[in-house]
Structure formats: structure tokens, C-alpha cells
Amino acid sequence: MEPSHEIVKALADPARLRVFAAIVLAGDNGTGLAALRGDHPGADQAIPRLVRAGLVTSAESGLRADPRVFRDAAAAARSTVPDAPEGTDPGVAHLYTAGRLTVIPTRRATRVAVLRDLAERLFEFDRVYTQAEVTDALAEVHDDPLTLRRELVDELLLERTLGGREYRRREAPPL
């Protein structure tokens, strides 16, 4: 079973959710089973399920929440159903949801990385594109293709004729 399903199933029971919340609130010091039993009569039944799901670890200091399980489950879910289109640079894949770019980053280095990735995946060297072809290709990945088109030109990834009717892919200068 996928890790995220196991986590959701473990936390779907209100009693287990309350026990898990108490363990999370105990922080890095952890909490003992005796302390949990006082506030949560179902703690004895909840703990094994939370441990099997990877949400809770048992140590000498007591029971502690393990936040890594959420990160690992998210990574596993991404690998089974990737949000980014095939061939997307792994460094920018997190910016995609359901195959579409969700945001144009404001930080220049990240924005340029996204633009380089788009140029590499969508446009070939030695080919002339019409303005409509460029816009249509970018519309497949983002709701604002005109901004992306302008950014690709501004970052020297696409070259546009003076009339703006033809575009060519070009090699971008280093950052």
C-alpha cells in the first residue's frame, strides 16, 4: 500500500488522531505511554497503528512523532504519479501540478531554470516558430503563455524577429 494511504488510514480514526496530536505537541522530548493513557483511554490501541504507519517512533525518552514520514510519502506519491511533464528538470518539477506550471517564480535563478526547462522541452533549435505556435505550446503548460513568451525572449532563450511573427530557439548565455 502506498505510504500516504497508510498515513491517512491511521489518522482517519478520531481517537488515533487525538493520540497522535498529543505526541506531536510533546515535541522532541517525546511523551510516555502512561502520560497518554491519562488523557486518552484508547492510547494502547492507537499506538501500534501509528507506529506501523511510521508516524510515531518509540525511543528511550518516550514516543515521538516522526515528520519524515510525510516527506517520504509525498516523494513516493510524486514518483508514482508525477505532477510534472515527462522530461522536466527535477529541480523545477515541484512547481508543476497535474502537468501544468502553477506559478512563474519571482526569484530570478528559479525563474530562469523554469524558462530553460520549457525552452528545452518545447522548442527545437534550427526551427522557425510562429507567434501562435509559441503561444499555443506555452498555453499547454501555464495559464499565462504571453508572460512566459516574453520572459523567454527577455532571457535570450527565444529570439524574435522585429515584427514579432517569427521565433527561434537560441542558446542562452550563462547566468
Steps between C-alpha positions, in 0.01 A plus 500: 500500500621849420643677810259793474203262512638337813543839666149612412350173623693524826382857563142446381391374842427797733647323804828422319510855366471640854775269624723600208430869571602454864826335389569781252434763767745324734774609259849356469502387864228249430238376736449178690217255456391553861452874438297427187278247677391766747354728234427242231347170614544349150873571486593130540310413182605811307876482551568176306311629196683835510834320528416266206411805289839653588343802667639424845831360616578354838822602670640499853361850554153386398278515197583764240341610174713441192439778245718329238216261426303783335795603282563139399133441421485813285812388310351155446175648374688727259697210362190291432296785352737777399354848489756630253503406131744233392850634448458794738814605683473346850609832649178668386261203502355608834349807328261283299159364591312264268750571222463878515733764633321646801707815543764701323768535768599850605852402604704549183715188525195278541307685229790461255526130586128459418539696176804295395306183570204621294724605212676162498181299513275706272721656234760357265808670366509569125126542474294813445184532711211735443378713786186285518704178521706636788191627681312171449794292626531716812122500557522123542710546813386831655200732514706804398687399183559863397706570812699181447561591135623846596721354776653248257592787267624722786724220630636441147361148474284591201589753235222700335502683169433874504138450394453237770363243257786251510683345792809281515655313788841623592766399745470709813804664653609366840347660809 
